[in-house]
Amino acid sequence: MGGAFSFLKVRGQVRLSIGAFVEDKIIACKDCGANFVFSVRDQQFYAEKGFENEPQRCRDCRNARKTQRAGPGVREMFEAVCAQCGVTTTVPFKPRGDRPVYCRTCFSASMTAVRA
């Protein structure tokens, strides 16, 4: 059930084509099988954002999927000493000792110097 949207881009603005959205649609969620409403308002939102496919999951299953993809939530951080200024900092990886580790300030400064 994809590509059911009809919209036009006129002078940089998205305009709905005449008759494209006349009624709510009932769609079966591909995860839980429950029916959910794809309202005219939601269809207009999808068209304005340029989405070309209808939603395949109900709101609860979409939210569960987003939460699942986000991972465990808290990232493990490791202490390290900045190789340039000597300050103790935390980094999102376990330093192995074979490469220098920088604090945020020194890392940003070195990236700016590389780009220049």
C-alpha positions as CSV (number, residue, x, y, z in Angstrom):
1,M,0.0,0.0,0.0
2,G,2.6,2.6,-0.9
3,G,2.6,5.7,-3.0
4,A,-1.0,6.6,-2.5
5,F,-0.3,10.3,-1.9
6,S,-1.0,13.0,-4.4
7,F,0.5,16.4,-3.8
8,L,2.0,19.2,-5.8
9,K,4.9,21.5,-5.1
10,V,3.9,25.1,-6.1
11,R,6.3,28.0,-5.5
12,G,8.3,26.1,-2.9
13,Q,5.2,25.0,-1.0
14,V,3.5,21.6,-0.9
15,R,-0.1,21.8,-2.0
16,L,-2.5,18.9,-1.8
17,S,-4.0,17.9,-5.1
18,I,-7.8,18.1,-5.5
19,G,-9.6,15.1,-4.1
20,A,-6.4,13.4,-2.9
21,F,-7.6,13.2,0.8
22,V,-11.3,12.8,1.1
23,E,-11.6,10.4,4.0
24,D,-9.8,8.6,6.8
25,K,-8.2,5.2,5.9
26,I,-8.3,2.1,8.0
27,I,-4.9,0.3,7.8
28,A,-3.9,-3.0,9.5
29,C,-0.7,-2.8,11.5
30,K,2.0,-5.1,10.0
31,D,3.3,-5.9,13.5
32,C,0.3,-6.5,15.8
33,G,-2.4,-6.8,13.1
34,A,-4.7,-4.2,14.8
35,N,-6.5,-1.8,12.6
36,F,-5.7,1.9,13.0
37,V,-6.9,5.1,11.4
38,F,-4.8,7.0,9.0
39,S,-6.7,10.3,9.3
40,V,-7.1,12.9,6.6
41,R,-5.1,15.2,8.8
42,D,-2.3,12.6,9.1
43,Q,-2.4,12.1,5.3
44,Q,-1.9,15.9,4.9
45,F,1.0,15.9,7.3
46,Y,2.6,13.0,5.4
47,A,2.2,14.8,2.1
48,E,3.6,18.1,3.5
49,K,6.7,16.3,4.7
50,G,7.1,14.6,1.4
51,F,6.6,11.1,2.7
52,E,5.6,8.8,-0.1
53,N,4.4,5.7,1.8
54,E,1.5,5.2,4.2
55,P,2.4,4.2,7.7
56,Q,2.6,0.4,8.2
57,R,2.4,0.3,12.0
58,C,0.0,1.6,14.6
59,R,1.2,4.4,16.9
60,D,2.0,1.9,19.8
61,C,4.1,-0.4,17.5
62,R,5.9,2.6,16.0
63,N,6.8,3.9,19.4
64,A,7.9,0.4,20.6
65,R,10.1,0.1,17.5
66,K,11.7,3.5,18.0
67,T,12.4,2.6,21.6
68,Q,13.9,-0.8,20.6
69,R,16.2,0.9,18.0
70,A,17.4,3.5,20.4
71,G,19.3,0.8,22.3
72,P,19.7,0.4,26.1
73,G,19.4,4.1,26.7
74,V,22.5,4.8,28.8
75,R,25.9,4.6,27.1
76,E,28.8,3.4,29.1
77,M,31.5,6.0,29.6
78,F,35.2,5.4,30.5
79,E,37.7,7.7,32.3
80,A,40.8,8.8,30.4
81,V,43.5,11.4,30.7
82,C,43.7,13.9,27.8
83,A,47.0,13.4,25.9
84,Q,47.3,17.1,25.2
85,C,46.3,19.0,28.4
86,G,46.3,16.2,31.0
87,V,42.8,16.8,32.3
88,T,40.7,13.8,33.3
89,T,37.8,13.3,31.0
90,T,35.2,10.6,30.0
91,V,34.9,9.0,26.6
92,P,32.3,6.7,25.1
93,F,34.9,4.0,24.3
94,K,37.4,2.0,26.3
95,P,40.9,3.5,25.7
96,R,43.4,0.8,24.7
97,G,46.5,2.8,25.4
98,D,47.9,2.6,21.9
99,R,46.4,5.9,20.6
100,P,46.1,9.3,22.3
101,V,42.7,10.3,23.9
102,Y,41.6,13.9,24.0
103,C,39.2,15.8,26.1
104,R,36.3,17.5,24.2
105,T,38.1,20.9,24.1
106,C,41.4,19.6,22.7
107,F,39.6,17.3,20.3
108,S,37.5,20.1,18.9
109,A,40.6,22.3,18.6
110,S,42.5,19.6,16.7
111,M,39.5,19.0,14.4
112,T,39.4,22.8,13.7
113,A,43.1,22.8,12.9
114,V,42.7,19.9,10.5
115,R,39.9,21.6,8.6
116,A,41.9,24.9,8.2
